[in-house]
Amino acid sequence: MNKIIVFCGEDIVSSRKAFLESIDSYKIKGFEIVKLGGKEIAEEKLELLSGPVSLFGEKRAIAIEGLLSGVKSKDKESAIEKIATMTECFIIVWEGKEFSKIEQAKYPHFVFKNFKLPPELFSFLDKIQPNLPKF
């Protein structure tokens, strides 16, 4: 079974950059990239894309934005189940939020790469707070 990589986390800039770099690496390897939005995912469309190669014989990678977030529906859940069974193509997902361990456990075939904000940012913000006593 193919593992689906999900780029997510508080640091949306870094997660988005990693997502785009992953797309570029597939392009360099000669893959056809199919970009989809999470709202436009339909099981029928996925069925057409589930084959290993495109019309011109290129291997296929599917890049999806916002698959797991947003409004839940039966159609979306069936599409996620379909994606989990797609073994002939590579799938990468970008989400603009962080997923807890409990949320991640709902998707056993997904590999979550959480990007956290650096702790230095919070210490910097604490230092610029007005009326903070000096130590």
C-alpha positions as CSV (number, residue, x, y, z in Angstrom):
1,M,0.0,0.0,0.0
2,N,1.3,3.4,-0.9
3,K,1.9,5.9,1.8
4,I,0.3,9.4,1.3
5,I,2.5,12.2,2.6
6,V,0.6,15.1,4.3
7,F,2.5,18.4,4.8
8,C,0.9,20.3,7.6
9,G,1.5,22.2,10.8
10,E,1.5,25.6,12.5
11,D,4.3,26.8,10.3
12,I,2.4,27.0,7.1
13,V,5.2,28.8,5.2
14,S,7.6,25.9,5.8
15,S,5.0,23.2,5.2
16,R,3.9,24.8,1.9
17,K,7.5,25.2,0.8
18,A,8.2,21.5,1.5
19,F,5.0,20.6,-0.4
20,L,6.1,22.6,-3.4
21,E,9.6,21.2,-3.3
22,S,8.1,17.7,-3.3
23,I,6.1,18.6,-6.4
24,D,9.3,19.9,-8.0
25,S,11.2,16.7,-7.2
26,Y,8.5,14.6,-8.9
27,K,8.7,16.9,-11.9
28,I,12.4,16.4,-12.1
29,K,12.0,12.7,-12.0
30,G,9.6,12.9,-15.0
31,F,6.3,12.5,-13.3
32,E,3.1,14.0,-14.6
33,I,1.7,16.2,-11.8
34,V,-2.0,16.5,-11.3
35,K,-3.0,19.3,-8.9
36,L,-6.4,19.1,-7.2
37,G,-8.2,21.1,-4.6
38,G,-9.8,19.2,-1.7
39,K,-13.2,20.6,-2.6
40,E,-13.1,19.3,-6.1
41,I,-12.2,15.7,-5.1
42,A,-14.7,13.2,-6.5
43,E,-14.5,9.4,-6.4
44,E,-15.1,9.3,-10.2
45,K,-12.2,11.7,-10.9
46,L,-9.9,9.7,-8.7
47,E,-10.9,6.5,-10.5
48,L,-9.6,8.1,-13.8
49,L,-6.4,9.2,-12.1
50,S,-5.7,5.9,-10.3
51,G,-3.8,4.4,-13.1
52,P,0.0,4.1,-13.0
53,V,0.7,6.2,-16.1
54,S,-0.8,9.0,-18.1
55,L,-1.8,8.9,-21.7
56,F,1.7,9.6,-22.8
57,G,3.3,7.0,-20.5
58,E,4.5,9.3,-17.7
59,K,4.3,8.2,-14.1
60,R,1.8,10.2,-12.1
61,A,1.9,12.1,-8.9
62,I,-1.3,13.8,-7.4
63,A,-0.9,16.9,-5.4
64,I,-4.0,17.8,-3.3
65,E,-4.6,21.0,-1.3
66,G,-7.0,20.9,1.6
67,L,-8.1,17.3,1.4
68,L,-8.6,16.6,5.1
69,S,-9.8,20.0,6.3
70,G,-13.1,21.6,5.6
71,V,-16.6,20.3,5.7
72,K,-17.0,16.6,6.2
73,S,-19.3,14.7,3.9
74,K,-19.9,11.1,2.8
75,D,-18.5,11.9,-0.6
76,K,-15.3,13.4,0.8
77,E,-14.9,10.4,3.2
78,S,-15.3,7.9,0.3
79,A,-12.8,9.9,-1.8
80,I,-10.3,9.7,1.1
81,E,-10.9,6.0,1.3
82,K,-10.3,5.7,-2.4
83,I,-7.1,7.7,-2.1
84,A,-5.8,5.4,0.6
85,T,-6.2,2.4,-1.8
86,M,-4.5,4.1,-4.8
87,T,-1.1,2.2,-5.1
88,E,-0.2,3.0,-8.6
89,C,0.5,6.8,-8.2
90,F,2.2,9.0,-5.6
91,I,0.0,11.3,-3.6
92,I,1.1,14.4,-1.6
93,V,-1.3,16.6,0.4
94,W,-0.9,20.1,1.9
95,E,-3.0,21.2,4.8
96,G,-2.9,24.7,6.3
97,K,-3.3,23.5,9.8
98,E,-1.8,21.2,12.4
99,F,-3.3,17.7,13.1
100,S,-3.2,16.2,16.5
101,K,-2.0,12.6,17.1
102,I,-5.7,11.6,17.6
103,E,-6.7,13.2,14.2
104,Q,-3.7,11.5,12.5
105,A,-4.7,8.1,13.9
106,K,-7.9,8.3,11.8
107,Y,-5.8,8.0,8.7
108,P,-3.4,5.1,9.1
109,H,-2.1,5.2,5.4
110,F,-1.2,8.8,5.7
111,V,2.3,10.0,6.8
112,F,2.0,13.4,8.5
113,K,4.9,15.8,8.4
114,N,4.0,18.5,10.9
115,F,6.0,21.7,10.7
116,K,6.1,23.6,14.1
117,L,6.9,27.3,14.6
118,P,10.4,27.8,16.0
119,P,10.4,28.3,19.8
120,E,12.7,31.3,19.4
121,L,9.7,33.2,17.9
122,F,7.8,32.9,21.1
123,S,10.7,34.0,23.2
124,F,11.2,37.0,20.9
125,L,7.5,37.9,21.2
126,D,7.7,37.7,24.9
127,K,10.7,40.1,24.9
128,I,8.9,42.8,23.0
129,Q,5.8,42.7,25.2
130,P,5.3,46.2,26.6
131,N,5.6,46.7,30.4
132,L,7.5,43.5,30.9
133,P,9.7,43.6,34.0
134,K,13.4,43.5,33.2
135,F,15.4,40.7,34.8
